[in-house]
Amino acid sequence: MAIQKYPIGLQDFGGIRKNGYVYVDKTPYIHKLITSYKYYFLSRPRRFGKSLLISTFECVFKGEKELFDGLYIYDKWAFEAYPIIRISFSNIGYRDTGLQEALKITLDGIASENDIILESIGISQKFKELIQSLYAKYNKEVVILIDEYDKPIIDYLDKENIHKAHENRGIMKTFYSILKDADPYLKLVFITGVSKFSQVSIFSDLNNLHDITIKRDFNELCGISQRELEQYFEKELKEYNHEKIKLWYNGYKWHQDGKTMYNPFSLLSFFTDGDYKNYWFTTGTPTFIVELSKQNRFYDLGDIKANSLLLSSFDIDNLEAIPILFQTGYITLQSYDALFDMFTLDYPNYEVKSAFLQYLAKSYMSTSIQEAQTMPQDLILALQSKKSEKLEEAINKAYSHIPYPLWQKENEHFYHAIIHLLFSLLGVYIHSEVHTKDGRADAIILHEDHVYCLEFKLNKSAEAAVLQVKDKAYLDAYRNKASHFHVIGINFDSEQRKVDGLIWEEL
């Protein structure tokens, strides 16, 4: 049963405050931002509070002081009213009218609300005229708040519509090009989005844009920290298992020295109904992200290495899986090696890991989510039975869903990728392609007091697989981790589309 009123999906700061919803005070960060600099860019995954943040900025600059009673900023800001241009790209109807026309309608609408008639035709000049007209009318600098700036590009990253992404990128570059020269008329420019690819294209003329995405001081600007959880949800933590909540919904981090953050949408959804579910993941994971991971042969997103340059890139002409997965929230920072400028990334939490693996297994095997969830159970039962025929049967059952064309064009990697995904879905501790001093094992599975070393071959022999494990001594590094050790050699026959030889030896 809900203890407080939770603003799930609500993005209106005024409505939240007036109607008694719980609000985690982010105004210390807002105060620091508006008293420090003028131009900001922030990237965060979807459903992380970016739109609410924009709404809070709007209320600050409308001078609505009464809404901030009891919050940090209440007695620290003058709360003067400034003219505001607020644009949310998720709400301007660019899919119906096209982006250029949608922007014209939006700018004309803001002008009309302020009794201004714009005479310019092009979007950049119309934008410039609106800024100057608002400045002249109110004799105050203009506040520009842009939410989800990248939506008209993100929505078209699939192969069929990539031309539309290019077109919209060009339109947006033109649109933002006037901001630099409009500096004397501006009080604040704050732009949010999921991705950062436009830092080198759309905003190329706005070279004074301060990117606070991975700045330590603003790691906690969106999301809910452990401190905030304990401060605002004390009663809830008494009702539910705190460690389990943390396992499912905590773990996001945007600076190596920052605190881990809870996903606010998932956390509040959990407090509403009390069930551990994949709330965030199921609200709209783009298909292209799963397919891109598959194309890049990513099936184990743990312990990924990337430098800061890679993480900040997002080129629609050459999509890279790692920066996209990081910027969209499917992997997050774990640690940082300053000497080599190298980050280690991993899944943020159980919610994201379990759901992503299900969708990735579905993609690899061209099967349903339900089948991707149930197939691993057959495999673990086969391992526990210690019967090779049951394991072979379980593997063949999983592979029977794979369409024939995939058997013809995929290689050895494809087959043990699926095995890894299936065991990982069950929550078994599995390492794939584990490096050893003499090479790498295809998969190491640690389950209870047993270590299983699996070696996969394609159109060769199971005997060759077992011999390789023994010759390379793949199990030596695990001698102190369990009492029982198993070598399993598996050969796949691409013509028969099934296991053609499985040898299981317990050492």
PEKAKA-V718059 format. One line per field, one symbol per residue. ss: DSSP state (h for helix, s for strand, l for the rest). psi: psi as a letter, one per 30 degrees, with the letter a starting at -180 (. if undefined). burial: b if it has 9 or more other C-alpha atoms within 8 Angstrom, else e. Layout:
ss = ???
psi = ???
burial = ???
This chain:
ss = llllllllllllhhhhhhllllllllhhhhhhhhllllsssssllllllhhhhhhhhhhhhlllhhhhlllhhhhllllllllssssslllllhhhhlhhhhhhhhhhhhhhhlllllllllhhhhhhhhhhhhhhhhlllsssssslllhhhhllllhhhhhhhhhhhhhhhhhhllllllhhhsssssssslllhhhhlllllllllssllllhhhlllllsshhhhhhhlhhhhhhllhhhhhhhhllsllllllllsslhhhhhhhhhhlllllllhhhlllhhhhhhhhhllllllllsssshhhhlllllllllhhhhhhhllllssssssllllssssslllhhhhhhhhhhhhhhhhlllhhhhhhhhhhhhhhhhhllhhhhhhhhhhhhllllhhhhhhllhhhhhhhhhhhhhhlllssssssssllsssssssssllssssssssslllhhhhhhhhhhhlllhhhlllllssssssssssllllsssssssssl
psi = kkeljkhjfkgjeeeeefgglkkjjgfeeeeeefgeaekkkkklllhggeeeeeeeeeeeffgieffgkflefeggkfhlkkkkjkkjffgghfeefleeeeeeeeeeeeeefghkkkfleleeeeeeeeeeeeeeefhklkkkjkkhfgefeefhflefgfeeeeeeeeeeeeefffeefgefgkekjjkllelgfffgdegefifgkjjgehkefgegelakleeeefefheeeffeljeeeeeeeflfkkgkfgllkkkjeeeeeeefefgkjlieeegghjkefeeeeeeeghjfjgkhkkkleeefglijffikkeeeeeeffgfllkelkjeeghkkkllkeleeeeeeeeeeeeeeefhaleeefefefeeeeeeeffgjeeeeeeeeeeefffkkeeeffflaeeeefeeeeeeeeefgkjkkkhkklfgbkkekkkjjbgkkkjkkkljhcleeeeeeeeeefhffefgfgflfkkkkjkkkkjfefhlkijkkjkk.
burial = eeeeeebeeebbbbebbeeebbeeeebbbbbeebeeeebbbbbbbbbbbbebbbbbbbbbbbbbbebbeeebbbeeeebeebbbbbbbbeebbbeeebbbbbbbebbbebbbeeeeebeeeebbbbbbbbbbbbbeeeebbbbbbbbbbbbbbeebbeeebbebbbebbbbbbbbbbbbeebeebbebbbbbbbbbbbeeebbbebeebebbbbbbebbbebbbbbebbbeebbebbeeeeeeebbbbbbbbbbbbebbbbbbbbbbbbbbbebeeebbbbeeeeeeebbbbbbeeeebebeeeebbbebbbbbebeeeebbbbbbbbbbbbbbebeeeebbbbbbbbbbbbbbbbbbbbbbbbbbbebebbbebbebbbebbeeeebebbbebbbbebebbeeeebeeeebebbbbbbbbbbbbeebebbbebebeeebbbbbbbeebbbbbbbbbbebbbebbbeebeeeebbeeeeeebebbbbbbbbbbbeebbbbbbbbeee
